[in-house]
Amino acid sequence: MINIEHHFLTTCFDILHLFEGTSKLSTFCKKLEKQASIDPDRYPFEKYLGDGFEILVEILIKLSECDNRIGIKDYKPVLTQDNGVDGYGVNLLGEISAIQVKYRVNSQKLLTASGDRLDSFLSEAMFNGVIPQIENKCKRHYIFTTADGLHHYTLNEKFRKSIKVFGYQELRELLDGNLHFWEKSLEVIKKNLEK
């Protein structure tokens, strides 16, 4: 059984509703944003969105260990001392890799290093021994985002093409109409809630 470690499994207002009847990323995002508006004093809006997207990415990675488009196994979310890295896993070369998850309401926005605090992602990962791979196609740093991706300067110049980015369109290709993913996600969530 796949073990879901993110606290959003039990702190979400209605985790089952997020996945029931969902077959597209946009539907998941709309449901998540609606739930995030329920009680922002108890659970701040931006934090709710971030945590909800982090659990979706955790499930996606754990259900896709053998899918070389993602290529991450043994994923572990960072649950305490979040200093810029949301999780660690092992890439296709067997190297420890760092994962950052960024939810943005505007799916056409491009992330930047300073505007979206991505510098802390790279530095925190490097302090933990995850050194960027520039030449190799198999990266050691991954960003999953509902934004369009990384600004070309941030990706190409600032980070020297060392990060693999799954932006909104890439995630849609993986998730939209993928009924097996959404059904399996719901099954995994139910089993984790039972235990």
Helices and strands as residue ranges (DSSP letters): H 8-11, H 15-19, H 25-36, H 45-63, E 73-77, E 87-90, E 96-102, E 110-111, H 118-127, E 141-145, E 149-150, H 152-152, I 153-158, E 163-166, H 168-175, H 179-194
